[in-house]
């Protein structure tokens, strides 16, 4: 049997695991049931397993039959705080929590890869680190696992790292990625405009924070188009404005909350200065003050060019050239695997998993109606395993040949 046959033989078991995880989602960094499920699935495999200390992570190291470098494969585990509306017979049984981003598929695929590679450990010249990570959805679990030495879990720094993310509106089984910037950096912008309340019929006797907040919202969009190069995009979206209690009361304060997306480290740093200055100065121009809280989120997700070329070649070689499609542009979603790729070279792949006849019209990730196709599980596990096998071989050859 080939490795592809072995992966196909795992399909039914991976579906069982994925659907069990889907029924019992957990949010954040503390995922005790999910962690127990992963540990149970890995039990009996020849792995060195280390549960997380500050989070419900699992790090597992597979020692190859011969010494060599180490590589890392990653899956995120956590769900989202939202109520499922799919109507699936395996829908979430936890009120207000749903695997709407496909992390249940990611977990099952990496478990599958651990089984495939364990069956072939004697052929491996080096070690594989399996990174089962909680807290991707805004908790930066990747950075916390790095702090707990996941990149050095094999006793040496991993030479490269790989991960993948399913999409509910991308054709099932279709892989894609791009060299360089793949996904955006994030930040949260929170602005509190401080005014002075008054009767709404006599605005001149107060300091109206609502009109100032409205001007800030509009000016943030103007700033994007007039202060930043259109070919290095910036996205600022105000998702929340909170002010007042009645139509005839000018409130003391107005609060704005926005998400920021950037595609370069330079703009990520610059936007903090530009946005903070704009908000404060608009308020000052009207005799008010603005308190600005700008909190950096995830950095830009950047694929190493050589690792991208390697990963795309692996997918095409294993599954066929038609199964990989280069992405022309980055996407404005963010991913904390960026923390890993900032520390070691690697590649992040997108894998289509739409269950719809027309993926373009399917509910997207993070929708309460997002549905993912289980049929991609075996191929995801296979690609993980092949990436590890071939990367170890390539890194070993690089070490033996020495520097150019």
N, C-alpha and C positions, 0 to 999 in steps of 0.2 A: 504493500500500500504506500501511496505517496503521502506527503504531509497534507496535501489538499484533501485526500480521502479521509485522513484522520480527523481533519477539521470538520468535514461534512458529517462524520459519525458523531460528533459532539453536538450537532445542531439542536436536537430535541432537548438535551440536558441543559443547554444554554438558554433555550426558550423557557424552560421550567424555572431556572434561576432568575432570569430577567423578569418574569411575570410575578414571581414571589416578591422580588424587590419593589416592583411597581405597586403591588398591593400594600406594601408597608414602608412608605417613604419617610425619610427623616430630614430635618433641615439643620444646616449650620455645621459646626465643628464636632458636636457630640452626637454620634450616630451609633449607639450601642447595638441595636439590633442588626443594622447593616454590617457593622464590624464583625459581629458573631457569625453572620451568614457568610461573609468572605472567608473567615477563618475556618468555618466548617467545610467550605468548598475546597480549600487548599490543604486540608488535613490529609495526611498520607503521602503527600508529594515530597520529594527530597529537597525541601526548602528550609532556609534559615529565616524564621519569621520573628519580626519585632513589632509588637503593637506600639502605637504612639503614646507619648507621655502626656502632652497637653491637648491632644485631640484624638478622635477615634480613627486614626489611620492604621494602615497595615503596610509594613515594608517587608518584602520577601526576597531573599537572594537565592538564586539557583547557581550552584557551582558547576561549571562545565567539566567535562572529562579531562581536559588539558588546561594548563594555565594560560592566561592571556588577559586582554583588556576587559573592561566592563561596559555594558550599555544599560540604558534605563527605558522601561516602558511604563506609561502612566494611564490611569483611569481615575476620574472623579466620581464621588459616591453620592453627593447630596442632592436633595430635591428642592422644590420651591414652595413658599407659603401661599398657596392658592388652591381653590376648590376645583376638582376635576369635573369636566362636563363632556367626557367622551362617550359615556354609555357603554364602555367596554366591559366584558364579563370579568376582567381582572383589574378593574379600576381601583383607585386608591380606597383603602378602607379607613384612612385616617382623615378626619375632618380638617379641611383647610390646608392640606399638604398634598402635593402632586409631583410626580416625576415628569414635568412638562418640558424638560430640556434634554432628555435622553440619557441621563447619567446612569440609569439602570442598565441600558444597553452597553454603555462603556464598561461598567463593572463586569458584566457577563462576558464580554469579549476578552477582557484581560485575564479573567479566570480561565477562559478557554486557551489563551496563549500560554499561560503557566502550565497547563496540562500538556499541551503539545510539546513545549520545550523540555519539560521534565521527561517525557518519553524519549527525547532525543539528546539528553544531556551528555552522553558519552561522545557525541560528535561535536560538542561545543568546545571551542578553544577560548575560554574566558567565562565571565560571569554575567548573569542578567539580573537586574534589580527591577522588581515589580513594585510600582508606587500606587497604592490604593489611597486616594486622597479625599478627605472631607473638605467642606467649606469652600468650594469654588465659587458659589453664588454670592460673592461680595465679602467673604470672610478671609480671603487670601490664605487658604489652607496650604497652598504650594509653598509660600514663603515660610510658613510654620514648619512644614516638613523639611525644608532645606535647613532651617535652624536646628532640627533634630537629626541632621546629617544624612538625609536620604541619598544625597549625591555621592556620599562616601561609604554607603552601607556595605559595599563589597570589600572594603579595606583599601580601596583606591578610588580616585575620582572617576566617575563614568566618562567615557570618551565621547558619547553622544546620547541623545534622548529623543524619544518619539512618543507622540500621542495622537489621538484622533477624536473627532466630534461628529456626531450624527446630526442630520438636518431633516426636519419633517416636511420641508417643501423642496427637497432636492431629489431627483430620480433615484430610486432605491438601487444601491450597489454602485453608484457612480462616485468615484473618488476625485478630489480636487485639492489643489493648494497652489502656492506661488512662492518664488524666492523673495527674500527681503521682508518688507512689512506685510503681514497677513491680516492682523486684527488691530483694532485701535487701543490707545491708552484711554483711561477714564479718570475723571475727577468729579467731585460733587461741589457745586457752588451754592452756598446758602447766604442769603442777604436779608438782614433785618433793617428796615427803614424806620427810624425813630422820629416821630413827629409830636404833635400835641393835639389831643382830641378837642372837638368842639361840636356845636350844633351844625348839622349839614346845611341849614339855611344861611349860616353866617361863616363861611369858610375862611374869611379874612381874619377871624379871631382865633384861628387855630393854625396848625401846620399839617397839611394833609399828606399822609404817607402813601395813600392809595394812588394818587396821580403821579407821584414820584416813582412808585414801584412800576406803574404802567410804562412810564418813560424808560425806565431801566430795561424792562423786558424788550421793548422795541429797539433800544440802542444796542443791546447785546447782539442782536441780529445784524445791525448795521456795522458794528465792530468786526464781525466775522468777515463780511464782504469787503470792508475797506482797510482793514489792518493786517489781513492774512492772505497769502498767495493762494489763489484758487487751485493751483496744482499741488498744494500741500494742505489738504482739506482740514477744516475745523468744523465741528458740529457743537452748537450750544442749544439745548432744548429745555425750556422752562416747563416743568411738569406740575408745579404747584404754586399757587398764590393764595395766601391766607390773610384776610384782613376784615375787621369789623364784625358787627352783629346785626345791625339794622340799617335800612336805607337812609335814615335821617340822622345818623351818628357818624361823625368823622372819628375814626379810631386813633389811638396813640401810635400804633405800629402796623406795619405790613410786612409780611414775610414771603420771600421768593425762594424756591428750590429748583435747581437746574442740574442736568447732567451735561458733562463736557466730554467730547471725544476728539482725540487728535491722533495723527498718524506719523509723527516724528518726535523725537526727544526734544528737539529745539522748540517746536510749537507747544509741546506739553509744558515746558518750563515757562515759555513766554506768556502763555495765556493766563497764567496765574497773575502776573503783573498787570497785564492789560485789563482783564476783567475787574480786578480789585480796584484799580484806579478809576475806571469808568463808573462803577457803582458809587464809589465814595464821592466823586466829583459832581455827578448829577445831583445827588442829595444835597451837597454843599451849595450848589448853584441855586437851590430853592430854599436855603436856610435850614435844612434838615441834616441829619447825620445818618450814615449807613454803616452797620457792622457787617463785615464780610468774612465768612468762614469758607476757605477754599481747601478742600481735602483731596489729596492725590489718591487715586485708586490703583488699578493695575497699569503696568507699563505697556508699551507697544509690544505686540507679539511679532517677533522677527525670526523668520526661518533662515538658517545658514544656507548660502547658495549651494555649496557642495552637497549638504545633507538633503536639500530639496531635490536636487538632481538624482541623488541616490534613491530617495524614497519613491519618487515618481517612476523611476526605472524598475524598482522592485514591484510596484503595483502592476505596471504594464507587463512585466515578465511573468508574474504569477497568475494574473487574472485576464490579461489581454490588453492590448494598447487602447482599445475602445473604452476601457473602464477607468481611465484617468484623463481628466480634462484640466489643463492649466487654467487658473483663475486670472482674469485680466486685471482685476482691481482688488484691493483689500476690502474687508467688510468692517462696519463700524461697531459691531459687537466686540466685547473684550473677553479676556481669558487669562487666568492666573498661571497657566503653563508658561506664560511670558516670563515669569520669574525663573523658571528652569532654563529656558532658552537664553536668558541673559547671563546665565552662569556657565552653561556648556553648549556647544553647537548641537543642533538638532533640527527636527522638522515636525510641524503639526499639520495633520491632514484633516480634510472635511470628507465625510462619507454620507452620501444621500441615503435616507431611510424613509422616504415618503410612502405612505400606505394608500395614497389617493390615485385615482386614474389620471388626474391632471395635477402633478406636483406644484405647478405654478399657482394654483388656486387653493392649495391645502393650507390649513391653519399652521402658522409658523411656531417655532420653538418659543416657549413661554406663554403660549395660548392655552387656556383651559381645555381647548378642543384638539390640541396637538396629538397626533397619533403616529407611531413609528412602526416600521415594518420589521418584524422579528427575523425575516429571512436574511438579513445582512449579518447576523451574528457570527456564523461560521466563517464568512469571508473576512470580517473584522479581526477575528482571532487569528486566522491564517496570515493576514498581512502583518499583524503585530509580531507573530513568530518569525516570519521570513525576514522582517526588518532586523530583528535581533540576531538571527543566524548569520545573515550576510554582513551586517555591520561588524560583528565580532571578527569575521574572516577578513574584512577590509582593513579594520584597524590593526589587526595582527600583521597583515602584509605591510602596512605602513610602518609599523615599528621595526619589522625585520629589514626593510629597505633603508631605513634611516632618513635623515633630512635630505632634501634635494641639494 
